[in-house]
Amino acid sequence: MVTNNPENIFLKLSIQVSLNGLSFCTLNTKSNTIVYYHKKSFDKELDPVNLLQKIEEEYNTQPQLKNPVNEVKLCFCNNLFTLVPKKWFKEEAAASYLKFNTKILKTDFVAVDEIENKEMMNIYIPYTNIINYFFEKYGEFEYSHHLSVLLHKFLSFEDHRGIKVYAHNSNKRLDLFIIEEGQLLLCNSFNFFSKEDYLYYLLFAAEQLDLDPKKFNLYLGGEIHKEDEIYKLLQDYIQHIHFLSSETTYEIEEGWNINKSEEYILLNTL
């Protein structure tokens, strides 16, 4: 909850931050309508210092971002994470879990998201300079990791029958989840540079769990569509392919062109 804005404001701001780009979305919670949307992509991956400069530029050039809001949700998208069962998690050892997956600097801040009702903790590294920037601007606010958002969504689907594979694409990053009868078997994130890379990661993960590509259901989301070369290649190897529903309960104010599939994480952060 934002602490330095007036009452009787019914606006919730969702911000998605990655080293490849930014997305902003404002929801009027009284009318359940999205009243602002803006996306900015970068030609190359930035470091956190230059990323903050880009955020400051957006706030200087986007008048809508200067409007008061009463809630802010910030989502970090990166590969600096690891999952730990809640029963084995010790808060004082949070950084030690990460050292097996990524290089940790002494100056890194470690954050933890609990995946509600799933006895699971997502330990990750957010960008401290960006947290400080938004804290100075809004006061207290909520932030999370993008995989926490996706995990919460996929594990909350009512139909848990059989094995389901979820693949979410964003900025040449494949977030891959394999779930059996509502239980998470695998969660990982891969950077890919070609459709063949994408296929390799997906089939290799399936092979490790002895999954038959002709039997499991694959659900695609994010930056992918039926004309995509990746989708055409997948059809040669995987029999049951579906697209995640991009429907949302929010109305969208006229004039804002939101690709609901590409902004799957942003909309589910609201």
C-alpha positions in Angstrom: 0.0 0.0 0.0 1.4 3.4 -1.0 1.8 5.6 2.1 2.4 9.1 0.7 -0.7 9.6 -1.5 -4.2 11.0 -0.6 -7.2 8.9 0.2 -10.2 8.4 -2.1 -7.9 7.6 -5.0 -8.9 4.3 -6.7 -5.8 3.7 -8.9 -3.5 0.7 -8.7 -0.2 0.9 -10.6 1.4 -2.3 -11.8 5.0 -2.0 -13.1 7.1 -4.8 -14.7 10.8 -4.3 -14.8 13.4 -6.3 -16.7 16.8 -5.6 -18.1 15.2 -5.7 -21.6 12.2 -3.4 -21.0 9.5 -1.9 -18.9 5.7 -2.1 -18.8 3.3 0.1 -16.8 -0.4 -0.4 -16.3 -2.9 1.6 -14.1 -6.2 0.0 -13.0 -9.1 2.0 -11.7 -10.2 -0.4 -8.9 -13.6 1.3 -8.5 -14.6 0.8 -12.2 -12.3 -2.3 -12.7 -11.0 -0.6 -15.8 -7.4 -0.2 -17.1 -7.0 3.5 -17.7 -3.3 3.6 -18.7 -0.8 1.3 -20.4 2.7 1.9 -21.6 5.5 -0.4 -22.7 9.1 0.4 -23.5 11.5 -2.2 -25.0 15.3 -1.8 -25.2 17.6 -2.7 -28.1 19.9 -4.5 -25.7 20.0 -5.8 -22.2 20.9 -3.0 -19.7 22.5 -3.2 -16.3 20.5 -2.0 -13.2 22.1 1.4 -13.2 21.2 2.2 -16.8 17.8 0.6 -16.2 17.0 3.1 -13.5 17.9 5.9 -15.8 15.4 4.6 -18.3 12.7 4.4 -15.6 13.5 8.0 -14.7 13.1 9.0 -18.3 9.7 7.4 -18.5 8.5 9.3 -15.4 9.8 12.5 -17.0 8.0 11.9 -20.4 4.8 10.1 -19.4 2.4 12.5 -17.7 0.1 9.7 -16.5 2.8 8.3 -14.3 2.8 11.4 -12.3 -0.9 10.9 -11.2 -1.3 9.9 -7.6 -2.1 6.3 -6.9 -3.0 4.4 -3.7 -1.4 1.1 -4.5 1.8 0.1 -6.4 2.9 -3.4 -7.4 6.3 -3.9 -8.8 7.4 -7.1 -10.6 11.1 -8.0 -11.2 11.7 -10.2 -14.2 15.1 -11.9 -14.1 16.8 -15.4 -13.8 18.3 -14.7 -10.4 16.0 -17.0 -8.4 15.7 -20.4 -6.8 12.8 -22.3 -5.3 12.9 -24.0 -1.8 10.2 -26.1 0.0 8.9 -24.0 2.9 9.6 -26.8 5.4 13.4 -26.5 4.6 13.5 -22.8 4.3 15.5 -20.8 6.9 15.3 -17.0 6.5 18.8 -16.5 7.8 20.2 -18.8 5.1 18.3 -17.2 2.2 21.4 -16.1 0.3 23.0 -19.5 0.6 20.2 -21.2 -1.4 20.9 -18.8 -4.3 24.6 -19.4 -4.5 24.1 -22.7 -6.4 22.2 -21.0 -9.2 23.8 -17.6 -9.6 26.8 -15.5 -8.6 25.9 -13.4 -5.5 27.7 -10.2 -4.6 28.1 -9.0 -1.0 26.0 -5.9 -1.9 23.1 -7.9 -3.3 19.8 -7.8 -1.5 18.0 -11.1 -1.3 14.1 -11.1 -1.3 11.7 -13.9 -0.7 8.1 -14.6 -2.0 6.0 -17.2 -0.4 3.8 -19.1 -3.0 0.6 -19.0 -1.0 -0.9 -22.4 0.0 1.8 -24.3 -1.9 4.4 -24.6 0.9 7.0 -23.1 -1.4 9.4 -20.1 -1.3 10.9 -18.2 -4.2 14.2 -16.7 -3.3 15.5 -14.0 -5.7 17.6 -10.9 -6.2 15.7 -7.7 -7.0 17.5 -4.5 -8.0 18.0 -2.5 -4.9 18.5 0.8 -6.6 15.1 0.5 -8.3 13.4 -0.5 -5.0 14.9 2.6 -3.4 13.7 4.8 -6.3 10.1 3.7 -6.0 10.2 3.8 -2.2 11.2 7.5 -2.4 8.4 8.1 -4.9 5.6 6.2 -3.3 6.6 5.1 0.2 5.8 1.5 1.0 4.8 -0.7 -1.8 4.6 -4.4 -2.8 7.2 -6.1 -5.1 7.6 -9.7 -6.2 9.4 -11.9 -8.7 7.7 -12.7 -12.1 8.0 -16.5 -11.5 6.1 -16.1 -8.3 3.3 -14.5 -10.3 3.3 -17.3 -12.9 3.5 -20.0 -10.3 0.6 -18.7 -8.3 -1.4 -18.5 -11.5 -0.6 -22.0 -12.9 -0.9 -23.8 -9.6 -4.3 -22.2 -8.9 -6.0 -23.5 -12.1 -8.9 -25.7 -11.1 -8.1 -28.5 -13.6 -5.2 -30.5 -12.1 -5.7 -33.7 -14.1 -2.6 -35.2 -15.7 0.6 -33.6 -16.6 0.6 -30.0 -17.9 3.6 -28.1 -19.3 3.4 -24.3 -19.2 5.9 -22.3 -21.4 5.8 -18.5 -21.0 8.0 -16.4 -23.4 9.2 -12.9 -22.8 12.3 -11.1 -24.3 13.9 -14.3 -25.5 13.4 -15.9 -22.1 11.5 -19.2 -21.7 10.0 -19.7 -18.3 9.1 -23.4 -18.1 6.8 -25.2 -15.6 5.8 -28.8 -15.4 2.9 -29.7 -13.1 1.4 -33.1 -12.4 -1.9 -33.4 -10.5 -1.4 -29.9 -9.1 2.1 -30.6 -7.9 5.1 -28.7 -9.3 7.7 -31.0 -10.8 9.9 -28.5 -12.5 10.4 -24.7 -12.7 13.2 -23.1 -14.6 14.1 -20.2 -16.8 16.2 -20.3 -20.0 17.5 -17.6 -22.3 17.2 -18.7 -26.0 18.4 -17.2 -29.2 16.7 -19.4 -31.8 13.6 -21.6 -32.2 15.9 -24.6 -32.0 17.2 -23.5 -28.6 13.6 -23.2 -27.4 12.7 -26.7 -28.6 15.9 -28.2 -27.1 15.2 -26.8 -23.6 11.6 -27.9 -23.7 12.3 -31.4 -24.9 15.3 -31.9 -22.7 13.3 -30.9 -19.6 10.5 -33.3 -20.7 13.1 -36.1 -21.2 14.5 -35.7 -17.7 11.0 -36.4 -16.3 10.3 -39.3 -18.8 7.5 -37.4 -20.4 6.2 -38.4 -23.8 5.8 -35.3 -26.1 2.8 -37.0 -27.7 0.9 -37.3 -24.4 1.4 -34.2 -22.3 -0.5 -30.9 -22.8 1.7 -27.9 -23.6 0.3 -24.4 -22.8 2.0 -21.4 -24.4 1.8 -17.8 -23.2 3.5 -14.5 -23.5 5.2 -13.4 -26.7 4.1 -16.2 -29.0 1.3 -16.8 -31.5 0.2 -19.2 -34.2 2.3 -17.6 -36.9 5.4 -17.7 -34.8 8.3 -19.9 -36.1 8.7 -21.4 -32.7 5.0 -22.6 -32.7 5.4 -24.1 -36.2 8.5 -26.0 -35.0 6.8 -27.3 -31.8 4.0 -28.7 -33.9 6.4 -31.2 -35.4 7.3 -32.7 -32.0 4.5 -32.0 -29.6 1.0 -33.3 -30.2 -1.2 -31.4 -27.8 -0.5 -27.6 -27.9 -2.8 -24.9 -26.5 -2.5 -21.2 -25.9 -3.1 -19.8 -22.4 -6.3 -17.8 -22.2 -5.5 -14.1 -22.4 -9.0 -13.1 -21.2 -9.1 -10.8 -18.2 -11.8 -9.5 -15.9 -10.7 -6.0 -16.4 -12.3 -3.6 -18.9 -9.8 -1.6 -21.0 -10.4 2.1 -21.6 -10.7 3.0 -25.2 -7.4 4.1 -26.7 -5.1 1.7 -24.9 -3.9 -1.1 -27.2 -2.8 -3.9 -24.8 -1.6 -7.3 -26.2 -3.1 -9.3 -23.3 -1.1 -12.4 -24.1 2.2 -10.5 -24.1 1.3 -8.7 -20.9 0.2 -11.9 -19.1 2.5 -11.3 -16.1 1.7 -7.6 -15.9 -2.1 -8.1 -15.9 -1.8 -11.0 -13.4 0.2 -8.8 -11.0 -2.7 -6.3 -10.6 
